[in-house]
Amino acid sequence: MNWTGIGALVALLGVGTGAFGAHTLKARLSAEMLQVFEVGVRYQMYHAFALMVLGLTGWKAPAAGWCFLTGTVVFSGSLYVLSMTGIRVLGAVTPVGGVLFLIGWALLARAAFTSTRRPNG
């Protein structure tokens, strides 16, 4: 899997989504819902970079990549929909994405500690 390329695409979408929120939604959402939207963008960007790190290091941790990618869709996606629709039940879905992020980070850490391939130190 080309995690670097996927991470770059996730970042591209994150920048576009953030711009949409800043320029279009700012006038349409309450301050609280705009903050919810921005949390989704922030975590999307964090995990886009995590995907790129995974790809650039060459560490064998495809499950980490899938956790980051799926976690982004679930976590950030649920926050985007929640902020724009006000459907509060979506808040119950968001932690599933958060758990996927945690699992992804644990798998990435394991790959880093067990890999014989060390990127620049």
C-alpha positions in Angstrom: 0.0 0.0 0.0 1.3 3.5 -0.8 0.7 5.0 2.6 2.7 8.2 1.7 0.4 8.9 -1.3 -2.7 8.1 0.7 -1.5 10.3 3.5 -0.9 13.1 1.1 -4.4 12.7 -0.4 -5.9 12.7 3.2 -3.9 15.9 3.9 -5.1 17.5 0.6 -8.7 16.8 1.6 -8.0 18.1 5.1 -6.8 21.4 3.8 -9.8 21.7 1.5 -12.2 20.7 4.2 -10.5 23.2 6.6 -10.8 26.0 4.0 -14.5 25.1 3.5 -15.1 25.4 7.2 -13.3 28.7 7.5 -14.8 30.4 4.5 -18.2 28.8 4.1 -19.3 27.3 7.3 -18.1 30.1 9.6 -21.2 32.2 8.8 -23.6 29.2 9.0 -22.5 27.3 12.1 -22.6 28.2 15.7 -19.3 28.8 17.4 -19.7 25.4 19.2 -20.4 23.5 16.0 -17.6 25.3 14.1 -15.2 24.1 16.9 -16.5 20.5 16.5 -15.8 20.8 12.7 -12.3 22.1 13.4 -11.5 19.2 15.7 -12.3 16.9 12.8 -10.0 18.8 10.5 -7.2 18.8 13.1 -7.3 15.1 13.7 -7.6 14.4 10.0 -4.4 16.3 9.4 -2.6 14.6 12.3 -3.4 11.2 10.9 -2.6 12.2 7.3 1.0 12.9 8.6 0.9 9.6 10.5 0.1 7.8 7.2 3.0 9.6 5.5 5.4 8.7 8.3 4.3 5.1 7.9 5.0 5.2 4.2 8.2 7.1 4.3 9.8 4.8 7.0 9.0 1.6 5.1 8.0 0.0 8.4 5.8 -3.1 7.9 2.7 -2.0 9.7 -0.2 -2.0 7.2 -2.7 -2.5 10.0 -1.6 0.8 11.5 -2.3 2.5 8.2 -5.7 1.0 7.9 -6.5 2.1 11.5 -5.4 5.6 10.8 -7.3 5.8 7.5 -10.5 4.2 8.9 -10.2 6.2 12.1 -10.1 9.4 10.1 -13.2 8.5 8.1 -15.1 7.5 11.3 -13.8 10.2 13.7 -13.5 13.2 11.5 -16.4 12.2 9.3 -18.7 11.9 12.2 -17.7 15.3 13.5 -18.2 16.9 10.1 -21.7 15.4 9.8 -22.5 16.2 13.4 -21.4 19.9 13.1 -23.4 20.4 9.9 -26.6 18.5 10.8 -26.7 18.8 14.6 -27.5 15.1 14.9 -26.0 14.5 18.3 -26.2 10.7 18.2 -23.2 10.8 15.8 -21.2 11.8 18.9 -21.5 8.2 19.9 -19.7 7.0 16.8 -16.8 9.4 17.1 -15.0 7.4 19.9 -14.8 4.4 17.6 -12.6 6.4 15.3 -10.6 7.5 18.4 -10.0 3.9 19.4 -8.8 3.1 15.9 -6.4 6.0 16.2 -5.0 4.7 19.4 -4.6 1.2 18.0 -2.9 2.7 14.9 -0.4 4.6 17.1 0.3 1.4 19.2 0.9 -0.6 16.0 3.2 2.2 14.6 5.2 2.3 17.8 5.6 -1.5 17.8 6.8 -1.3 14.2 9.3 1.4 15.1 10.6 -0.6 18.0 10.9 -3.9 16.2 12.0 -2.7 12.8 15.6 -3.3 11.7 15.2 -0.4 9.3 15.9 2.9 11.0 15.0 6.0 9.0 17.7 8.6 9.8 18.3 7.6 13.4 
